[in-house]
């Protein structure tokens, strides 16, 4: 296992709001690399508390369970609960989500891979790994989408909202 340095916690950046979409940028404070995944521990300060999550990117297939490129969100305790509460506040009227689920496994599309497949060309390097995440209920009836960008050079992860109509579904998937 290869663990990087510990980087500073910076303030949470919030873009937009109820009408424009609520996009969050958290600081990567630690990167832990193993044979099978890279874990990005992201924590920022907001309203006097830490908010955060671990985003794990799978590097190789693990006994056929997780394909390479999949994303797994893991709770990092109280900071993740605070992140969920912050999202609930930003998504006005959705303040009934308080405990972050231990593990969240959305379906994933790596947007750089998609561009390469569709165009047959290597996409321009944006400096970030860019993913589209799909959250679906157990019956497959309701789904939601969210973007995740990871920039290891500038040490941040960004959660970008695709549509305000997906807010409740996303919060349900992230919470216990």
C-alpha positions as CSV (number, residue, x, y, z in Angstrom):
1,X,0.0,0.0,0.0
2,X,1.3,3.4,-1.0
3,X,0.1,6.3,1.1
4,X,0.8,9.9,0.1
5,X,1.4,12.9,2.3
6,X,-1.3,14.5,4.2
7,X,-2.5,17.7,2.5
8,X,-4.3,20.6,4.2
9,X,-8.1,20.9,4.7
10,X,-9.4,23.9,2.8
11,X,-12.8,25.5,2.9
12,X,-15.7,23.8,1.0
13,X,-16.4,25.5,-2.3
14,X,-20.1,25.7,-3.3
15,X,-21.1,26.7,-6.8
16,X,-24.7,27.7,-7.5
17,X,-27.7,27.0,-5.4
18,X,-31.3,25.9,-5.7
19,X,-31.9,27.2,-9.2
20,X,-28.4,26.8,-10.8
21,X,-27.4,23.4,-9.3
22,X,-25.4,22.9,-6.2
23,X,-21.9,21.8,-7.1
24,X,-19.4,21.0,-4.3
25,X,-15.6,21.0,-4.4
26,X,-13.8,19.2,-1.5
27,X,-10.1,19.2,-0.8
28,X,-8.2,15.9,-1.2
29,X,-6.3,15.5,2.0
30,X,-4.8,12.1,1.4
31,X,-4.4,9.6,-1.4
32,X,-3.9,5.9,-0.6
33,X,-3.0,3.6,-3.4
34,X,-3.2,-0.2,-3.1
35,X,-2.9,-2.9,-5.8
36,X,-6.6,-2.7,-6.6
37,X,-7.7,0.8,-5.9
38,X,-6.8,4.5,-5.3
39,X,-8.6,6.1,-2.4
40,X,-9.1,9.8,-2.4
41,X,-9.9,11.1,1.1
42,X,-11.6,14.5,0.6
43,X,-12.3,16.8,3.5
44,X,-13.2,20.5,3.6
45,X,-14.3,22.9,6.3
46,X,-17.8,24.3,6.2
47,X,-19.7,26.2,8.9
48,X,-17.1,25.3,11.6
49,X,-17.2,21.5,10.8
50,X,-15.4,19.1,8.5
51,X,-17.3,17.7,5.6
52,X,-15.9,14.8,3.6
53,X,-16.0,11.4,1.9
54,X,-13.7,8.8,0.5
55,X,-14.0,8.2,-3.2
56,X,-12.3,5.0,-4.3
57,X,-11.4,4.3,-7.9
58,X,-11.0,0.6,-8.7
59,X,-7.8,-0.1,-10.6
60,X,-8.4,-3.7,-11.6
61,X,-11.1,-6.4,-11.4
62,X,-11.4,-7.9,-8.0
63,X,-12.6,-11.5,-8.5
64,X,-15.1,-10.3,-11.0
65,X,-16.9,-8.2,-8.4
66,X,-15.8,-4.6,-9.3
67,X,-14.7,-3.7,-12.9
68,X,-11.7,-1.4,-13.3
69,X,-12.8,2.2,-13.2
70,X,-15.7,1.7,-10.9
71,X,-16.2,4.3,-8.1
72,X,-17.1,3.4,-4.5
73,X,-17.9,6.1,-2.0
74,X,-17.1,5.2,1.6
75,X,-18.1,7.1,4.7
76,X,-15.3,8.6,6.8
77,X,-17.6,9.0,9.8
78,X,-18.9,12.3,11.1
79,X,-17.4,14.3,8.3
80,X,-19.4,12.2,5.8
81,X,-22.6,12.7,7.9
82,X,-21.8,16.5,7.8
83,X,-21.4,16.3,4.1
84,X,-24.9,14.7,3.8
85,X,-26.4,17.4,6.1
86,X,-24.8,20.1,4.0
87,X,-26.2,18.7,0.8
88,X,-29.6,18.4,2.5
89,X,-29.5,22.1,3.4
90,X,-28.4,23.1,0.0
91,X,-31.2,21.1,-1.5
92,X,-33.8,23.2,0.4
93,X,-36.6,21.3,1.9
94,X,-34.7,18.0,2.0
95,X,-33.3,18.1,5.5
96,X,-34.3,14.6,6.6
97,X,-31.0,12.9,5.6
98,X,-28.5,12.6,8.4
99,X,-26.3,9.5,8.3
100,X,-24.0,8.7,5.3
101,X,-24.2,5.1,4.2
102,X,-21.0,3.1,4.9
103,X,-20.5,2.1,1.2
104,X,-22.2,3.5,-2.0
105,X,-21.6,1.9,-5.3
106,X,-23.1,3.8,-8.2
107,X,-22.9,2.7,-11.8
108,X,-20.1,4.6,-13.6
109,X,-19.1,5.9,-17.0
110,X,-15.6,7.3,-17.4
111,X,-16.2,10.3,-19.7
112,X,-12.7,10.2,-21.2
113,X,-13.2,6.6,-22.2
114,X,-16.6,7.4,-23.6
115,X,-15.2,10.2,-25.8
116,X,-12.4,7.9,-27.0
117,X,-14.9,5.2,-27.9
118,X,-17.3,7.5,-29.7
119,X,-14.8,9.7,-31.6
120,X,-11.9,7.2,-31.9
121,X,-9.6,10.0,-30.7
122,X,-7.8,10.7,-27.5
123,X,-9.7,13.4,-25.6
124,X,-7.9,16.6,-24.6
125,X,-6.4,16.4,-21.1
126,X,-8.5,18.5,-18.8
127,X,-6.3,17.7,-15.8
128,X,-9.2,15.9,-14.1
129,X,-10.6,12.4,-14.2
130,X,-14.2,12.9,-15.1
131,X,-17.0,10.4,-14.4
132,X,-20.8,10.3,-14.7
133,X,-22.4,8.4,-11.9
134,X,-25.8,6.6,-12.0
135,X,-27.9,5.9,-8.9
136,X,-30.8,3.5,-9.3
137,X,-33.3,2.2,-6.8
138,X,-33.6,-1.6,-6.3
139,X,-36.6,-1.9,-8.7
140,X,-34.8,0.2,-11.4
141,X,-37.8,2.6,-11.5
142,X,-36.1,5.8,-10.3
143,X,-32.6,6.8,-11.3
144,X,-30.4,9.8,-10.8
145,X,-27.2,11.1,-12.3
146,X,-24.3,13.0,-10.8
147,X,-20.9,14.0,-12.1
148,X,-17.6,13.3,-10.2
149,X,-14.4,15.0,-11.1
150,X,-11.1,14.2,-9.5
151,X,-8.1,16.5,-9.9
152,X,-4.9,15.1,-8.3
153,X,-2.8,18.0,-9.4
154,X,-4.9,20.6,-7.7
155,X,-6.0,18.2,-5.0
156,X,-9.8,18.4,-5.2
157,X,-12.8,16.3,-6.0
158,X,-16.0,17.9,-7.3
159,X,-19.5,16.6,-7.1
160,X,-21.5,18.3,-9.9
161,X,-25.3,18.1,-10.1
162,X,-26.8,17.1,-13.4
163,X,-30.4,18.0,-12.6
164,X,-32.1,19.4,-9.5
165,X,-34.8,16.8,-10.0
166,X,-32.4,14.1,-9.0
167,X,-31.6,15.6,-5.5
168,X,-33.9,13.4,-3.4
169,X,-32.9,10.2,-5.2
170,X,-29.2,11.0,-4.7
171,X,-29.6,11.8,-1.0
172,X,-31.5,8.5,-0.5
173,X,-28.6,6.6,-2.1
174,X,-26.0,8.3,0.0
175,X,-27.9,8.0,3.3
176,X,-28.8,5.0,5.6
